[in-house]
C-alpha cells in the first residue's frame, strides 16, 4: 500500500519552495499507540505562503502525512453473516491545505481548506466502506486558542472530511507551569462506521534544546468493544 509517488514529490517540492521563501516554519511529528497494535503517527509542516507572511498572521500552507492502524465493529447483517464483525483497518494519508492565521493578545484562529488522499485496506474487506481503497476528499479545519486567565489557555481544533463524513475534534485547557503547559484533553472522532472519544492529560512545551519542544499525552480511548488506554508523544521544531 503506497501513496502516489507524484503526490509525495509534489509535497516535497512545495515544502522546499516554502522553506526557500519563508523564514517562519514549524515542523510537527508525533505518534499515539494503544493496545492491539493500534497506532497513529504523523509528520507535518506549516509554511507561510509568502516571505511577508508569518505563522499567526497571514496565509499559510499546511502539509501532512500520516499512517494509522485501528479497529472497528460493523453490526450490519446485510454485510456479514455474523453480527457484529470486527474490522481491522490500515491506512496511509496525505494532506495539503491553504489557510489563514489571525492572532492578538487574547488568542488566535486559523482556518484551512484543502484535500486529503487516503489509501486504506480493511480485513476482512468491506466492499461498500467509504474508507476502502484509494480515495480523495475535500477537508476543512479550524483551530482556535483563547487566553482564559494569565496562566490558562484553551485550545480547540475541529476538522471535517467531506464525502467521508469524517470528523476529528479536540479541546485542551492548559495551565502554564514554569515554561510548560499541563492540562486535560478531550477528543471526539469518527466517520460512518467508526466512533471514538478520548479523555486524557497532556504536557506540552518541554524543551529539548534550541527551538525543539516535546509534548507527552496519556489517557483512555473509549470505543464500542475496544476501550483501551493510550499514550502519545508530540514534537515541534521552529525554523
C-alpha positions in Angstrom: 0.0 0.0 0.0 1.8 3.1 -1.2 0.8 6.8 -1.7 1.1 8.1 -5.3 4.7 9.0 -6.0 3.6 12.1 -7.8 1.8 13.3 -4.7 4.8 12.8 -2.5 7.1 14.5 -5.0 4.7 17.5 -5.2 4.6 17.7 -1.4 8.3 17.7 -1.1 8.6 20.3 -3.8 6.0 22.6 -2.2 7.7 22.3 1.2 11.1 23.0 -0.3 9.7 26.1 -2.1 8.1 27.3 1.1 11.3 26.8 3.0 13.3 28.8 0.5 10.9 31.8 0.6 9.8 31.8 4.2 11.6 32.3 7.5 8.9 31.2 9.9 8.3 27.4 9.6 7.1 24.8 12.1 7.7 21.1 11.6 5.5 18.7 13.6 5.7 15.0 14.3 4.3 12.6 16.8 2.7 9.2 17.5 0.0 7.6 19.6 -0.2 3.9 20.5 -2.9 1.8 22.0 -3.3 -1.9 22.6 -3.8 -4.5 19.8 -1.0 -2.8 17.8 -3.3 0.2 17.1 -1.4 3.4 16.3 -1.4 6.8 14.7 1.8 8.6 13.5 2.2 11.8 11.6 4.7 14.3 10.0 3.5 17.8 9.2 4.7 21.2 8.2 3.3 24.7 8.5 4.9 27.0 5.9 4.0 30.7 5.3 2.7 31.2 1.8 4.9 34.3 1.1 8.0 35.7 2.6 5.9 38.6 4.1 3.5 36.2 5.9 4.1 34.8 9.4 2.6 31.9 11.3 -0.1 33.6 13.3 -0.5 36.4 10.8 -1.3 35.8 7.2 -1.5 32.9 4.6 0.0 29.6 5.5 0.5 26.2 3.7 -0.2 23.1 5.7 1.2 19.7 4.7 0.5 16.4 6.5 1.5 12.7 6.0 0.1 10.1 8.4 -0.2 6.4 9.0 -2.8 4.6 11.1 -4.0 1.2 12.2 -7.2 0.8 14.1 -10.2 -1.5 14.5 -14.0 -1.1 14.5 -17.1 -3.2 14.7 -19.8 -3.4 12.0 -23.1 -4.8 13.2 -25.0 -5.0 9.9 -26.3 -8.4 8.9 -26.7 -7.2 5.4 -22.9 -7.0 5.2 -21.9 -10.0 7.2 -23.2 -13.4 8.1 -22.1 -13.0 11.7 -23.1 -10.0 13.8 -21.1 -8.0 14.8 -17.9 -8.2 12.7 -14.6 -6.7 13.8 -12.7 -4.9 11.1 -9.0 -4.1 11.1 -8.0 -1.0 9.1 -4.6 0.2 7.9 -4.2 3.5 6.1 -1.7 6.0 4.7 -2.8 9.6 4.3 -1.5 12.7 2.6 -3.0 16.2 3.1 -2.3 19.6 1.6 -4.2 22.8 2.5 -4.1 26.5 2.4 -5.1 28.5 5.4 -5.1 31.9 7.1 -3.9 32.9 10.6 -5.1 35.7 12.8 -3.7 36.5 16.3 -3.7 39.1 19.0 -3.1 39.2 22.8 -6.3 37.4 23.6 -5.6 34.4 21.3 -5.8 33.3 17.7 -7.7 31.5 15.0 -6.6 29.6 11.9 -8.8 28.1 9.1 -7.7 25.7 6.4 -9.2 24.2 3.3 -7.6 21.6 1.2 -7.7 17.9 0.3 -6.9 14.5 1.8 -5.8 11.4 -0.1 -6.0 8.1 1.8 -5.2 4.6 0.8 -6.8 2.0 3.0 -7.1 -1.8 3.4 -9.7 -3.5 5.5 -9.6 -7.0 6.9 -12.0 -8.6 6.4 -12.9 -6.5 3.4 -16.0 -4.2 3.4 -16.8 -3.5 -0.2 -19.2 -0.6 0.5 -17.0 1.1 3.1 -16.2 4.8 2.3 -12.7 4.5 3.5 -11.8 1.4 1.4 -9.1 1.7 -1.3 -7.7 4.9 -2.7 -9.8 8.0 -2.0 -9.6 11.8 -2.4 -11.7 14.0 -0.2 -12.0 17.8 0.4 -11.1 18.7 4.0 -11.6 21.7 6.2 -10.1 22.5 9.6 -10.4 25.4 12.1 -8.1 25.9 15.1 -8.7 28.4 17.9 -7.0 29.3 21.2 -8.0 31.8 23.8 -6.4 33.2 27.0 -8.9 32.4 29.8 -6.6 33.7 32.6 -3.0 35.0 32.8 -1.7 31.4 33.0 -4.6 29.4 31.4 -5.2 28.8 27.7 -7.9 26.9 25.9 -7.0 25.3 22.5 -9.6 23.8 20.2 -9.5 22.1 16.8 -12.4 20.9 14.6 -11.8 19.1 11.3 -14.3 17.7 8.8 -13.6 15.4 5.8 -16.3 15.8 3.2 -17.5 12.7 1.4 -16.2 10.5 4.1 -18.4 12.2 6.8 -15.3 12.0 8.9 -14.7 14.3 11.8 -12.0 15.0 14.4 -12.2 17.5 17.2 -10.1 18.2 20.3 -10.3 20.6 23.3 -7.4 21.3 25.6 -7.4 23.6 28.7 -3.8 24.2 29.6 -2.2 25.7 32.7 1.2 27.3 32.4 3.8 26.0 34.8 7.3 27.4 34.6 7.5 27.5 30.8 5.5 24.3 30.1 1.7 23.7 29.9 -0.2 21.0 31.6 -3.9 20.2 31.3 -6.7 17.8 30.2 -7.7 17.0 26.7 -10.9 15.6 25.2 -11.2 14.2 21.7 -14.2 13.1 19.5 -13.6 11.4 16.2 -15.2 9.1 13.7 -16.9 8.5 10.4 -19.9 6.5 9.0 -18.6 3.2 10.6 -16.3 4.4 13.4 -16.9 6.4 16.6 -14.5 7.0 19.4 -13.8 9.5 22.2 -10.7 10.1 24.4 -10.1 11.7 27.7 -6.5 12.3 28.8 -3.8 14.5 30.3 -1.2 16.3 28.3 2.0 18.2 28.9 3.4 20.5 26.1 6.4 22.8 25.7 9.0 20.5 27.3 12.3 22.0 26.0 14.7 19.6 24.2 17.2 22.2 23.0 17.0 25.2 20.6 13.5 25.6 19.3 12.7 21.9 19.6 9.9 21.1 22.1 8.1 17.9 23.2 4.6 17.1 24.4 3.5 13.9 26.2 -0.1 12.6 26.4 -1.8 9.7 28.2 -5.4 8.8 28.7 -8.2 6.5 27.8 -9.8 5.7 24.5 -13.5 4.8 24.5 -14.9 2.8 21.6 -17.6 0.1 21.3 -16.0 -3.2 22.4 -12.5 -1.7 22.2 -11.8 0.5 25.2 -8.1 0.9 25.9 -5.5 3.3 27.4 -3.4 5.4 25.0 0.0 7.1 25.3 1.5 9.6 22.8 4.3 12.0 22.1 4.4 15.2 20.1 7.5 17.1 18.8 7.6 20.6 17.3 10.5 22.4 15.7 10.5 26.0 14.8 12.8 27.1 11.9 
